[in-house]
Amino acid sequence: MMAYNQMFFMEFKNSVFMGNARERYLQLLAKRPEIIRHVSLKIIASYLGVTPNYLSNLRRSLATD
């Protein structure tokens, strides 16, 4: 489990430099949906490198698409 988490973190760290916030959020949602359900949006926003307000707007935008 620890190796899996470390691999996920390294993959995500690389994606931070390769995609925009929307792409990073969608990748997180696809690869680790349990994080979205169990971690506060404030922490997720920090992890994605955006503000909580921006993340809220992004989630609203994705819900209406």
C-alpha positions as CSV (number, residue, x, y, z in Angstrom):
1,M,0.0,0.0,0.0
2,M,2.8,2.4,0.9
3,A,4.5,1.7,-2.5
4,Y,1.2,2.4,-4.3
5,N,0.7,5.7,-2.6
6,Q,4.3,6.7,-3.3
7,M,3.9,5.8,-7.0
8,F,0.7,7.8,-7.2
9,F,2.3,10.8,-5.6
10,M,5.2,10.7,-8.0
11,E,2.8,10.4,-11.0
12,F,0.7,13.3,-9.7
13,K,3.8,15.4,-9.0
14,N,4.8,15.0,-12.6
15,S,1.4,15.9,-13.8
16,V,1.3,19.2,-11.9
17,F,3.9,20.5,-14.3
18,M,2.1,19.0,-17.4
19,G,-1.5,20.0,-17.0
20,N,-3.8,22.7,-16.0
21,A,-5.9,22.5,-12.8
22,R,-8.9,21.0,-14.6
23,E,-6.7,18.2,-16.0
24,R,-5.1,17.6,-12.6
25,Y,-8.5,17.4,-10.9
26,L,-9.9,15.0,-13.5
27,Q,-6.8,12.8,-13.1
28,L,-7.2,12.8,-9.4
29,L,-10.9,11.9,-9.7
30,A,-10.2,9.1,-12.2
31,K,-7.3,7.5,-10.3
32,R,-8.3,8.1,-6.7
33,P,-12.0,8.9,-6.3
34,E,-11.9,7.9,-2.7
35,I,-9.8,10.9,-1.9
36,I,-12.5,13.2,-3.2
37,R,-15.0,11.6,-0.9
38,H,-12.8,11.5,2.3
39,V,-10.6,14.6,2.1
40,S,-11.8,18.2,2.6
41,L,-11.9,20.4,-0.5
42,K,-9.5,22.8,1.1
43,I,-6.9,20.1,1.3
44,I,-7.6,18.9,-2.2
45,A,-7.3,22.5,-3.5
46,S,-4.0,22.9,-1.8
47,Y,-2.8,19.6,-3.3
48,L,-3.9,20.7,-6.8
49,G,-2.2,24.1,-6.3
50,V,-5.4,26.2,-6.5
51,T,-7.6,28.1,-4.1
52,P,-10.7,26.4,-2.6
53,N,-12.8,29.0,-4.4
54,Y,-11.3,28.0,-7.7
55,L,-11.8,24.3,-7.0
56,S,-15.4,25.0,-6.1
57,N,-16.0,26.8,-9.4
58,L,-14.2,24.0,-11.3
59,R,-16.4,21.4,-9.7
60,R,-19.5,23.4,-10.5
61,S,-18.3,23.8,-14.1
62,L,-17.7,20.0,-14.4
63,A,-21.1,19.2,-12.9
64,T,-22.9,21.3,-15.5
65,D,-21.0,19.9,-18.5
